Amino acid sequence: MDIEVPGANLRRRPRVSRRTMLVALVAALLGVGLAAFGIVSRQQAVANLQQIAAARAIPMVEVAAPAPRSGDTAIELPGRLEAYARAPLFARVSGYVARWHADIGAKVKAGEILAEIEAPDLDQQLFQAQSDLANAQANEQLANVTNQRYQALLPNATVSRQAADEKAADLAAKRAFVRSQEANVARLQALAQYKRVVAPFDGVVTARSTDVGALINAGSAAGSELFVVSDTNRLRLYVSIPQSFLTGIEPGTAARLIVPERPGKSYAARVEARSGAIDPATGTMRTQLVVENPNGELIPGSFATVHFHVSPEPGYFAVPASAVIFDKGGLRVAIVTGASRIALRKITVARDLGNTVEVSSGLGADDRIVQSPPDDLRDGDHVAVKEGLAKETRPNTR
């Protein structure tokens, strides 16, 4: 039987050195420090990400100040040139074209013969009317002689008063019939003058719709004219002026026009008249300008681009067209307040100039307008303004 001696196992256990314990302690502290550093770093990264996300959530906008209108506004409008006077020439007599003397493009003078018409029916009517007139004049002479004889015999009671009055009335009737026949002859003679088709004024023959031997019917429908003569020394220029520009384009206003066939050259024009009514379909007023065309360079019926310079209205501001918001709230612009907040303000657009619009109410000179507001921009949103754009150059409306 073995007997265990107390304290024998204690003597056999190895002792842990102080150095080993110190290393273990340092390692434990280092692990705790690394864990704490990792936790703090992660929290800092999360905070930074939150700050970046919050910063990016604020929209960045560009702003510009509304520009008070100064100087004339140049606008371009399409127009159509027409002859100052244009006369379609129809036949007043029926017959056949015997000959014509002017073709298209020919310059003619007032009264110049353009064509001659053979009208045998009219010639015979005139001959018959002249014969009827001669017969009526002979009857008048006989009635006059008879009346004189009866009036001479009346004092001697050779003829009755009734017979003398009848001869006097017969003479009056014969004279009236002579006047009627004279009027008929004069009518046919005047009608015979229309056998010659003449130019009504100085101009150019712009259409010829007949030829030798063609049958002519007097009173033909529109569109069957023999000739068309146009006065091209002056032209009428028709332009449809938008309602918003009517106050600046009145009779007497000067304009310039260009045509595609003569690039680089412009012509002077002047507003002569306006229709005085707005077309409800287009919102424009038909306006007539006059263009001098002594050299014939401008062609009637051609397209032209008309340039006007419209004086600005006092109190109007010019803003970029991209700044205007059109939604269920109407026409509005986004204003950046001093607290970098958005304020949506209603405006009244007076004129649309393409890249810019003229605003007649709703803005002040010190307002800062968002040039291209995002679609999701709302009233009261916080925004950031790009550096250097708060004093951006004002839009050019010239």
C-alpha positions as CSV (number, residue, x, y, z in Angstrom):
1,M,0.0,0.0,0.0
2,D,1.3,3.3,-1.3
3,I,1.3,6.3,1.0
4,E,0.9,9.8,-0.8
5,V,2.9,12.4,0.8
6,P,1.1,15.8,1.0
7,G,2.8,18.6,-1.1
8,A,4.6,16.2,-3.4
9,N,2.5,17.3,-6.5
10,L,3.0,21.0,-5.8
11,R,6.6,20.6,-6.1
12,R,6.3,18.9,-9.5
13,R,4.1,21.7,-11.3
14,P,6.2,24.1,-13.5
15,R,6.1,27.7,-12.5
16,V,4.7,30.5,-14.9
17,S,7.2,33.2,-15.4
18,R,6.4,36.8,-15.1
19,R,7.6,37.5,-18.6
20,T,5.1,35.1,-20.0
21,M,2.3,36.7,-18.0
22,L,3.4,40.2,-19.3
23,V,3.3,39.1,-22.9
24,A,-0.1,37.6,-22.5
25,L,-1.3,40.8,-20.9
26,V,0.1,42.9,-23.7
27,A,-1.5,40.7,-26.3
28,A,-4.8,40.9,-24.6
29,L,-4.6,44.7,-24.4
30,L,-3.6,44.9,-28.1
31,G,-6.5,42.8,-29.1
32,V,-8.9,44.9,-27.2
33,G,-7.3,48.1,-28.7
34,L,-7.6,46.7,-32.2
35,A,-11.2,45.8,-31.7
36,A,-12.0,49.2,-30.3
37,F,-10.1,50.9,-33.2
38,G,-12.1,48.8,-35.7
39,I,-15.4,49.7,-34.1
40,V,-14.5,53.4,-34.0
41,S,-13.3,53.4,-37.6
42,R,-16.4,51.7,-38.8
43,Q,-18.6,54.2,-36.9
44,Q,-16.6,57.0,-38.4
45,A,-17.0,55.6,-41.9
46,V,-20.7,55.2,-41.4
47,A,-20.9,58.8,-40.2
48,N,-18.9,60.0,-43.2
49,L,-21.1,58.1,-45.6
50,Q,-24.2,59.6,-44.0
51,Q,-22.8,63.1,-44.4
52,I,-21.9,62.4,-48.0
53,A,-25.4,61.0,-48.7
54,A,-27.0,64.0,-47.0
55,A,-24.9,66.4,-49.0
56,R,-25.7,64.6,-52.2
57,A,-29.4,64.7,-51.4
58,I,-29.4,68.5,-51.6
59,P,-29.7,69.4,-55.3
60,M,-27.1,71.6,-56.9
61,V,-28.7,74.4,-59.0
62,E,-27.4,77.1,-61.2
63,V,-29.0,80.5,-60.7
64,A,-29.1,83.8,-62.7
65,A,-30.6,87.2,-62.1
66,P,-33.5,88.4,-64.3
67,A,-32.2,90.9,-66.8
68,P,-34.1,94.1,-67.2
69,R,-35.0,94.6,-70.9
70,S,-32.8,97.1,-72.6
71,G,-32.4,97.6,-76.4
72,D,-34.6,96.4,-79.2
73,T,-35.7,92.8,-79.6
74,A,-35.0,91.3,-83.0
75,I,-37.6,88.9,-84.2
76,E,-37.9,86.8,-87.4
77,L,-41.3,86.0,-89.0
78,P,-42.2,84.3,-92.3
79,G,-43.9,86.3,-95.0
80,R,-45.3,86.1,-98.5
81,L,-44.7,88.5,-101.3
82,E,-47.5,89.5,-103.6
83,A,-47.8,92.0,-106.4
84,Y,-49.0,95.4,-105.3
85,A,-51.7,95.3,-108.1
86,R,-52.8,92.1,-109.8
87,A,-55.4,92.0,-112.5
88,P,-56.8,88.8,-114.1
89,L,-58.1,89.9,-117.6
90,F,-61.3,88.2,-118.8
91,A,-63.2,88.6,-122.1
92,R,-66.2,90.8,-122.3
93,V,-67.2,89.6,-125.7
94,S,-67.6,86.1,-127.2
95,G,-65.6,85.1,-130.2
96,Y,-62.2,83.7,-131.2
97,V,-58.7,84.9,-130.5
98,A,-57.4,86.4,-133.7
99,R,-53.9,87.2,-132.3
100,W,-52.1,87.9,-129.1
101,H,-49.2,90.3,-128.6
102,A,-47.7,89.7,-125.2
103,D,-46.4,86.5,-123.6
104,I,-45.5,85.7,-120.0
105,G,-42.8,87.9,-118.6
106,A,-43.4,90.7,-121.0
107,K,-43.4,94.2,-119.6
108,V,-46.4,96.1,-120.8
109,K,-47.7,99.7,-120.5
110,A,-51.2,100.8,-119.5
111,G,-53.5,100.6,-122.6
112,E,-51.1,98.3,-124.6
113,I,-53.0,95.7,-126.6
114,L,-52.4,92.2,-125.4
115,A,-54.8,90.3,-127.7
116,E,-57.5,90.8,-130.3
117,I,-60.8,88.9,-130.5
118,E,-62.9,88.3,-133.6
119,A,-66.6,88.6,-132.7
120,P,-68.7,88.3,-135.8
121,D,-71.9,88.0,-133.8
122,L,-71.2,91.3,-132.1
123,D,-70.4,92.9,-135.4
124,Q,-73.7,91.8,-136.8
125,Q,-75.6,93.1,-133.7
126,L,-73.9,96.4,-134.1
127,F,-74.8,96.6,-137.8
128,Q,-78.4,95.7,-137.0
129,A,-78.6,98.3,-134.2
130,Q,-77.2,101.0,-136.5
131,S,-79.9,100.1,-139.2
132,D,-82.6,100.3,-136.5
133,L,-81.3,103.7,-135.5
134,A,-81.4,105.0,-139.0
135,N,-85.0,103.7,-139.4
136,A,-86.0,105.3,-136.2
137,Q,-84.4,108.6,-137.2
138,A,-86.4,108.6,-140.5
139,N,-89.6,107.9,-138.7
140,E,-88.8,110.8,-136.3
141,Q,-88.3,113.2,-139.2
142,L,-91.6,112.2,-140.8
143,A,-93.4,112.5,-137.4
144,N,-91.8,115.9,-137.0
145,V,-93.0,117.2,-140.4
146,T,-96.5,115.8,-139.8
147,N,-96.7,117.5,-136.4
148,Q,-95.6,120.8,-137.8
149,R,-98.3,120.7,-140.5
150,Y,-101.0,119.8,-138.0
151,Q,-99.9,122.6,-135.6
152,A,-100.0,125.1,-138.5
153,L,-103.6,124.0,-139.5
154,L,-104.8,124.0,-135.9
155,P,-105.5,127.8,-135.6
156,N,-107.7,127.7,-138.7
157,A,-109.7,124.8,-137.3
158,T,-108.8,122.7,-140.3
159,V,-107.8,119.9,-138.0
160,S,-109.1,119.1,-134.6
161,R,-107.3,119.6,-131.4
162,Q,-107.4,115.8,-130.8
163,A,-105.6,115.1,-134.1
164,A,-103.0,117.7,-133.5
165,D,-102.3,116.3,-130.0
166,E,-102.0,112.8,-131.4
167,K,-99.4,113.9,-134.0
168,A,-97.4,115.8,-131.2
169,A,-97.5,112.6,-129.1
170,D,-96.4,110.5,-132.0
171,L,-93.4,112.8,-132.6
172,A,-92.4,112.5,-128.9
173,A,-92.7,108.7,-129.1
174,K,-90.6,108.6,-132.3
175,R,-87.9,110.8,-130.6
176,A,-87.8,108.6,-127.5
177,F,-87.4,105.5,-129.7
178,V,-84.5,107.2,-131.5
179,R,-82.8,107.9,-128.2
180,S,-83.3,104.2,-127.2
181,Q,-81.7,103.1,-130.5
182,E,-78.9,105.5,-130.0
183,A,-78.2,104.1,-126.6
184,N,-78.3,100.5,-128.0
185,V,-75.8,101.5,-130.7
186,A,-73.5,103.2,-128.1
187,R,-73.7,100.1,-125.9
188,L,-72.7,97.8,-128.7
189,Q,-69.9,100.2,-129.8
190,A,-68.5,100.2,-126.3
191,L,-68.7,96.5,-126.1
192,A,-66.9,96.2,-129.4
193,Q,-64.0,98.0,-127.8
194,Y,-63.5,94.9,-125.6
195,K,-62.5,93.0,-128.7
196,R,-59.1,94.3,-127.9
197,V,-57.7,93.1,-124.5
198,V,-55.5,95.8,-123.1
199,A,-53.2,96.2,-120.1
200,P,-55.0,98.1,-117.3
201,F,-51.7,99.5,-115.8
202,D,-47.9,99.3,-116.2
203,G,-46.7,95.8,-115.2
204,V,-45.6,92.4,-116.2
205,V,-47.7,89.6,-117.9
206,T,-47.5,86.9,-115.3
207,A,-49.9,84.5,-117.0
208,R,-51.3,83.8,-120.5
209,S,-54.1,81.2,-120.7
210,T,-55.2,81.5,-124.3
211,D,-53.9,81.1,-127.9
212,V,-54.8,81.9,-131.4
213,G,-58.1,80.4,-132.5
214,A,-59.3,79.7,-128.9
215,L,-63.0,80.0,-128.3
216,I,-63.8,82.8,-126.0
217,N,-67.0,82.9,-123.9
218,A,-67.9,86.1,-122.3
219,G,-68.4,85.9,-118.5
220,S,-66.3,82.7,-118.0
221,A,-65.8,81.4,-114.5
222,A,-62.9,82.5,-112.4
223,G,-59.7,80.8,-113.3
224,S,-60.2,81.0,-117.1
225,E,-58.7,84.4,-117.5
226,L,-56.9,85.3,-120.7
227,F,-54.0,87.1,-119.1
228,V,-52.8,88.2,-115.7
229,V,-51.0,91.5,-115.4
230,S,-49.1,92.3,-112.2
231,D,-47.5,95.5,-111.0
232,T,-44.1,94.4,-109.6
233,N,-42.5,97.8,-109.2
234,R,-43.9,97.7,-105.7
235,L,-44.8,94.6,-103.7
236,R,-47.1,93.8,-100.8
237,L,-45.5,91.7,-98.1
238,Y,-48.0,89.8,-95.8
239,V,-46.9,88.7,-92.4
240,S,-48.8,87.3,-89.4
241,I,-47.7,89.2,-86.3
242,P,-48.1,87.4,-82.9
243,Q,-50.4,89.3,-80.5
244,S,-47.7,89.9,-78.0
245,F,-45.7,92.0,-80.5
246,L,-48.5,94.1,-81.9
247,T,-47.7,97.1,-79.7
248,G,-44.2,97.3,-81.1
249,I,-45.1,96.8,-84.8
250,E,-47.5,99.5,-85.9
251,P,-48.1,101.2,-89.3
252,G,-44.9,103.0,-90.3
253,T,-42.6,100.5,-88.6
254,A,-39.5,99.7,-90.7
255,A,-38.4,96.1,-91.4
256,R,-35.9,94.2,-93.4
257,L,-36.5,91.1,-95.5
258,I,-34.4,88.4,-97.1
259,V,-35.3,85.8,-99.8
260,P,-33.7,82.4,-100.3
261,E,-32.7,83.1,-103.9
262,R,-30.6,86.1,-103.0
263,P,-28.5,85.1,-99.9
264,G,-26.6,87.9,-98.2
265,K,-28.9,90.7,-99.5
266,S,-31.7,92.3,-97.7
267,Y,-34.5,94.7,-98.7
268,A,-36.2,97.5,-96.9
269,A,-39.9,97.3,-96.1
270,R,-42.4,99.4,-94.2
271,V,-45.6,98.4,-92.4
272,E,-48.5,99.9,-94.4
273,A,-51.7,98.4,-92.8
274,R,-53.0,95.9,-90.4
275,S,-56.2,93.8,-90.5
276,G,-57.3,95.1,-87.1
277,A,-58.5,91.7,-85.9
278,I,-56.8,88.7,-84.3
279,D,-57.1,85.3,-86.0
280,P,-58.5,83.1,-83.2
281,A,-56.9,80.0,-84.8
282,T,-53.3,81.4,-84.7
283,G,-53.4,84.3,-82.3
284,T,-51.8,86.6,-84.9
285,M,-52.9,89.6,-86.9
286,R,-52.4,89.8,-90.7
287,T,-50.1,92.7,-91.5
288,Q,-49.3,94.3,-94.8
289,L,-45.9,95.8,-95.6
290,V,-44.8,97.6,-98.8
291,V,-41.5,96.8,-100.5
292,E,-40.1,98.9,-103.4
293,N,-38.9,96.6,-106.2
294,P,-37.7,98.9,-109.1
295,N,-35.2,96.3,-110.4
296,G,-37.6,93.4,-110.3
297,E,-35.3,91.3,-108.1
298,L,-38.2,90.3,-105.8
299,I,-40.7,87.8,-107.2
300,P,-44.4,87.9,-106.4
301,G,-45.6,84.8,-104.6
302,S,-42.2,84.0,-103.2
303,F,-41.4,83.3,-99.5
304,A,-39.5,85.8,-97.4
305,T,-38.1,86.1,-93.9
306,V,-38.9,89.4,-92.3
307,H,-36.8,90.9,-89.5
308,F,-38.4,93.4,-87.0
309,H,-36.8,95.3,-84.1
310,V,-39.3,95.7,-81.3
311,S,-38.7,98.2,-78.6
312,P,-38.8,96.8,-75.0
313,E,-41.7,97.4,-72.7
314,P,-40.8,99.1,-69.3
315,G,-40.7,96.8,-66.3
316,Y,-40.2,93.6,-68.4
317,F,-37.5,91.1,-67.4
318,A,-35.8,88.6,-69.6
319,V,-35.2,85.1,-68.2
320,P,-33.9,81.9,-69.8
321,A,-36.7,79.8,-71.3
322,S,-35.4,76.7,-69.5
323,A,-36.2,78.4,-66.2
324,V,-39.9,78.5,-66.8
325,I,-41.9,75.7,-65.1
326,F,-45.3,74.8,-66.7
327,D,-47.4,72.5,-64.7
328,K,-50.8,72.4,-63.0
329,G,-49.8,75.5,-61.1
330,G,-49.4,77.5,-64.3
331,L,-46.3,79.3,-65.4
332,R,-43.8,79.6,-62.6
333,V,-40.1,80.0,-61.9
334,A,-38.0,78.7,-59.0
335,I,-36.5,81.4,-56.8
336,V,-33.6,80.7,-54.4
337,T,-34.2,82.6,-51.2
338,G,-31.5,83.9,-48.8
339,A,-31.8,80.7,-46.7
340,S,-31.0,78.6,-49.9
341,R,-34.6,77.5,-50.0
342,I,-36.8,77.2,-53.1
343,A,-39.8,79.4,-53.6
344,L,-42.0,78.7,-56.6
345,R,-43.4,82.0,-57.9
346,K,-46.1,82.6,-60.6
347,I,-45.1,84.8,-63.5
348,T,-46.8,86.3,-66.6
349,V,-45.0,85.7,-69.9
350,A,-45.4,88.7,-72.2
351,R,-43.3,87.5,-75.1
352,D,-41.6,84.3,-76.1
353,L,-38.3,85.0,-77.8
354,G,-37.1,81.5,-78.2
355,N,-34.1,81.0,-75.9
356,T,-35.5,83.6,-73.5
357,V,-38.9,84.9,-72.5
358,E,-40.0,88.3,-71.4
359,V,-41.8,88.4,-68.0
360,S,-44.1,91.2,-67.3
361,S,-45.0,90.4,-63.7
362,G,-43.9,88.1,-60.8
363,L,-40.1,88.9,-60.7
364,G,-37.8,91.5,-59.1
365,A,-34.4,92.7,-60.1
366,D,-32.8,91.0,-57.0
367,D,-34.3,87.6,-57.5
368,R,-32.1,84.6,-58.1
369,I,-33.8,82.3,-60.7
370,V,-32.9,78.6,-61.1
371,Q,-32.0,78.2,-64.7
372,S,-32.9,74.6,-65.3
373,P,-34.9,73.4,-62.3
374,P,-35.1,69.6,-61.8
375,D,-38.5,67.9,-62.3
376,D,-38.8,66.9,-58.7
377,L,-38.0,70.4,-57.3
378,R,-40.7,71.5,-54.8
379,D,-41.5,74.6,-52.9
380,G,-39.4,74.9,-49.7
381,D,-36.7,72.4,-50.8
382,H,-33.2,73.1,-49.6
383,V,-30.7,73.6,-52.5
384,A,-27.0,74.3,-53.0
385,V,-25.9,77.0,-55.4
386,K,-22.8,76.4,-57.5
387,E,-20.0,78.7,-56.8
388,G,-19.5,81.6,-59.2
389,L,-23.0,81.2,-60.7
390,A,-24.9,83.4,-58.4
391,K,-23.8,86.4,-60.4
392,E,-23.9,84.8,-63.8
393,T,-24.1,86.9,-66.9
394,R,-27.6,87.8,-67.7
395,P,-29.2,86.2,-70.7
396,N,-28.8,88.0,-74.1
397,T,-32.2,88.7,-75.7
398,R,-30.9,90.6,-78.7
